[in-house]
Amino acid sequence: MGPGKADLLDAIIREGSISGAGRAMGMSYRRTWMLVDTMNRCWDHPLVETQAGGSHGGGAKVTEFGRDILAHYREVQRLSRSVEESGSWSALQSAMCAQPRPSRKEAG
């Protein structure tokens, strides 16, 4: 799970279909379906369920399990932002070199 897949789940909830979610996000039909397939194979239960088309058209919905996973992911994102804003994170970043120093072997 990452920000793109979480955004895709949000878009499926909003649009009611995988193809509609892909269009809303500017993604190709194939890419959208591949991401949903990957998500559904990576968890104990599917995150997205689809309904075949027909006279009333198909559709997709994020399962209850998928909504729970999405909520947990969004909470982790929120907590990560609070860590990034902490003084400890700033202290670690300011003490770190932009590039590793040469090793003793490289220095001669």
N, C-alpha and C positions, 0 to 999 in steps of 0.2 A: 504494500500500500504506500502510495506517495501522493503528493499534492495533485498531480494530474488525474490519477484514478479516483481520488476523493471528489474532485471537481466533476468527473464523469458521472459518478453516482448521483451527485446533486442534480446534474443536468437530466439524468434519466428520471429522477423523481419529478422534476419540473415539467419535462416534455412528454413523459409517458411512453417513450419509445427509445430504442437504442439509436436508430437512424436519426431521429429528431434531435437527440442529445448530441450526436456527432456533428450534425449541421450547425447546431447552436454554438458548438465549440470550434467550428472550422476544421473539423477532422474528416478524413475520408471514411466512407462506409466501412471499408475493409479494416482500417486501423481501429475504428470504434469497436467492431465486433471482436477483433483479436484481443483488445484490452479486456472486454467483458469476459471472453472465454478464459483468458489467463487468470482474472480475478476469481472466477467460479472454480477453477481447478486448484487454486492456492489456499483455499480455506476448507474447513471441515464441512461446511454447507454452502450452497450457492448464495452469492450476494445479489444476483439478478435472475429473475424468472421471466421467460418470454411466453407470449401467446401467439400461436400461428395466425396468419392473416385470414382473410375470408371476406364475406360481404360487409362485415363491420370493421375490417382491418385488424391488424395484429396489435401488438403493444408489448411493453415490458414494464416490470415493476421491480423496485429494489425490495428484497425480502426483509422481513423483520430482523433476521440475522444480519443482513447487509446494512440496515439502518443502525443496528447496534455497533457494528464494526466501524461505520462511518462516524458515529458519535464518539467512540473511543479514540479514533484517529484525530478528530478535531480537538479533543481534549489534550491529547499529546502535543499537537501543534501549539495550542494555547500555552501549555506548560513550558514548551521549548522556548517560546518567545520570552517568557518571564525569566528563564535562565540566561538567555542572551542579553537581557537588560540588567542583569545583576552585576554588582561590583566584582564578584569573583571571576565571572567570565571575562570582563574587561581586563582584569589583572592578568589572567592567563594569556590573553591575546597580546597585551602590550609587552609581556616578557618573552614572547616567542619570536625567534628570528624569521625573517621573510623567507630565507633560504638556509639550508643547513650549511654550517661552516665546513670547510674542507677537512677531511679526515687527516690524521697524523701521517698516514701512508702517502696521501696526495701531497701534503706539504713538504715532504722530503725529509 
